């Protein structure tokens, strides 16, 4: 079991490092990269609170990332329709161009990698990964 745990942890770290390099190449911190990544895949404005929940980031980390992205002119914040508290994130025109250059290429590479697997292999892979992570979360709670 020790060897398998070690392998799992090494593979997880390798995945983290791959995405860290992508962020670094774009001149971004990891959290900034993931905010832009989520905006690229969203088909509507992104609520900061739901981003925190769905992407497992603290509100403080996201606020810091968003503030720097906003300062760089890549994103803008606006109150969600009908809300005086909840803010939504939008890509600016500059942000769209930046994402086309730095983020969407990562998403395209991911798609190519997943397309190399059959639908059945993808379902099995994601099912097992989700199962493992849910059980780990329960064990460590």
C-alpha positions as CSV (number, residue, x, y, z in Angstrom):
1,X,0.0,0.0,0.0
2,X,2.9,2.4,0.8
3,X,4.2,2.2,-2.8
4,X,0.7,2.9,-4.2
5,X,0.2,5.9,-1.9
6,X,3.5,7.2,-2.9
7,X,2.7,6.8,-6.6
8,X,-0.7,8.5,-6.1
9,X,0.9,11.5,-4.4
10,X,3.7,11.8,-6.9
11,X,1.2,11.8,-9.8
12,X,-0.9,14.4,-8.0
13,X,2.2,16.6,-7.5
14,X,3.1,16.1,-11.2
15,X,-0.3,17.3,-12.2
16,X,0.0,20.3,-10.0
17,X,3.4,21.1,-11.4
18,X,2.1,20.8,-15.0
19,X,-0.6,23.4,-14.3
20,X,1.8,25.6,-12.3
21,X,4.1,25.7,-15.3
22,X,1.2,26.8,-17.5
23,X,0.3,29.6,-15.0
24,X,4.0,30.7,-14.7
25,X,4.4,30.8,-18.5
26,X,1.4,33.1,-18.7
27,X,2.9,35.3,-15.9
28,X,0.2,34.3,-13.4
29,X,-0.1,32.9,-10.0
30,X,-1.9,29.6,-9.8
31,X,-5.1,31.0,-8.4
32,X,-5.1,33.7,-11.1
33,X,-4.7,31.1,-13.8
34,X,-7.6,29.0,-12.4
35,X,-9.9,32.0,-12.2
36,X,-9.2,32.8,-15.9
37,X,-9.6,29.1,-16.7
38,X,-13.0,28.9,-15.1
39,X,-14.1,32.1,-16.9
40,X,-13.0,30.6,-20.2
41,X,-15.1,27.5,-19.7
42,X,-18.1,29.3,-18.3
43,X,-20.8,30.3,-20.7
44,X,-22.1,33.0,-18.3
45,X,-20.6,35.4,-15.7
46,X,-18.8,33.6,-12.9
47,X,-19.9,34.2,-9.3
48,X,-16.9,34.6,-7.0
49,X,-18.6,32.5,-4.3
50,X,-19.4,29.6,-6.5
51,X,-15.9,29.7,-7.9
52,X,-14.5,29.4,-4.4
53,X,-16.8,26.4,-3.7
54,X,-16.4,24.6,-7.0
55,X,-12.6,25.1,-7.3
56,X,-11.7,24.7,-3.6
57,X,-10.1,28.1,-3.1
58,X,-10.5,30.3,0.0
59,X,-12.4,33.6,-0.5
60,X,-9.3,35.5,0.5
61,X,-7.1,33.8,-2.1
62,X,-9.8,34.4,-4.8
63,X,-10.2,38.0,-3.8
64,X,-6.5,38.6,-4.0
65,X,-6.3,36.9,-7.4
66,X,-9.3,38.8,-8.8
67,X,-8.0,42.1,-7.5
68,X,-4.7,41.6,-9.4
69,X,-6.5,40.4,-12.5
70,X,-8.8,43.4,-12.3
71,X,-5.8,45.7,-11.9
72,X,-4.2,44.1,-15.0
73,X,-7.4,44.8,-17.0
74,X,-8.2,41.2,-17.6
75,X,-11.4,40.9,-15.6
76,X,-14.1,43.2,-14.3
77,X,-16.5,42.8,-11.4
78,X,-20.2,43.7,-11.4
79,X,-23.0,43.1,-9.0
80,X,-25.0,40.1,-10.0
81,X,-28.4,41.0,-11.4
82,X,-30.8,41.6,-8.5
83,X,-28.1,41.4,-5.8
84,X,-26.4,44.0,-3.7
85,X,-23.8,41.5,-2.3
86,X,-23.0,38.9,-4.9
87,X,-20.5,40.0,-7.5
88,X,-20.0,38.3,-10.9
89,X,-16.7,38.2,-12.8
90,X,-16.4,38.9,-16.5
91,X,-13.5,38.7,-18.9
92,X,-12.7,42.1,-20.5
93,X,-11.7,42.3,-24.1
94,X,-8.1,42.3,-23.0
95,X,-8.9,39.3,-20.8
96,X,-10.4,37.5,-23.8
97,X,-7.3,38.1,-25.8
98,X,-5.1,37.0,-23.0
99,X,-7.1,33.8,-22.5
100,X,-7.0,33.0,-26.2
101,X,-3.2,33.2,-26.0
102,X,-2.6,31.5,-22.7
103,X,-5.5,29.6,-21.3
104,X,-7.5,28.1,-24.1
105,X,-4.4,26.4,-25.5
106,X,-4.2,24.5,-22.2
107,X,-7.9,23.6,-22.5
108,X,-7.3,22.4,-26.1
109,X,-4.4,20.2,-25.0
110,X,-6.6,18.7,-22.2
111,X,-9.3,17.9,-24.7
112,X,-6.8,16.2,-27.0
113,X,-5.5,14.1,-24.1
114,X,-9.1,13.1,-23.1
115,X,-10.1,12.4,-26.6
116,X,-7.3,9.8,-26.7
117,X,-9.4,7.8,-24.2
118,X,-12.6,6.1,-25.1
119,X,-15.8,7.4,-23.5
120,X,-15.9,4.3,-21.3
121,X,-12.3,4.9,-20.1
122,X,-13.1,8.5,-19.3
123,X,-16.2,7.6,-17.4
124,X,-14.2,4.9,-15.4
125,X,-11.3,7.3,-14.8
126,X,-13.4,10.2,-13.5
127,X,-15.7,7.8,-11.5
128,X,-12.7,6.2,-9.7
129,X,-11.0,9.6,-9.1
130,X,-14.2,11.1,-7.7
131,X,-14.8,8.0,-5.5
132,X,-11.3,8.1,-4.1
133,X,-11.4,11.8,-3.4
134,X,-14.8,11.6,-1.7
135,X,-13.6,8.8,0.5
136,X,-10.3,10.6,1.3
137,X,-12.3,13.7,2.2
138,X,-14.5,11.7,4.6
139,X,-11.5,10.0,6.2
140,X,-9.7,13.3,6.8
141,X,-12.7,15.3,7.9
